[in-house]
């Protein structure tokens, strides 16, 4: 899972994507990123971010809701995090009760449980691109099988610049 590539894909990102069963992108793709990921012939799920233009916005929605391996997932680029959700997000999470809520935008890696929503794991993969204020480029890799989330790994891709 990655976010905030801002038109940047390099071999370290692609290496981890090639090993995935699915690629999830939490928005701010930038130019050509989705096309390059799709060429890997691995299913790609995602949402558009605030920098994404009409091409990405016609392919990806603002909110992506899906279920995989018995786990309900919601992705939204500007979603916030437990205690600091964006307007309307907590209401969606309370109503839909996903096991995983993924957001991007902040460029800050987070893997935390929401104590106010039972069973909710919030994930923000940080930023995989080189644009922004983050120092280390990051993404997340994990497994989901029969309703269980496990083997969560933070992937450090190197310094931003």
Secondary structure, 3 states (H helix, E strand, C coil): CECCCCCCCCHHHHHHHHCCCEEEECCCCCCCHHHHHHCCCCEEEEECCCCCCHHHHHHCECEEEEEECCEEEEEECCCEECCEECCCHHHHHHHHCCCEEECCCCCCEEEEECCCCCCCEEEEECCCCCCCCCCEEEEEEEEEECCEEEEEEEEEEEECC
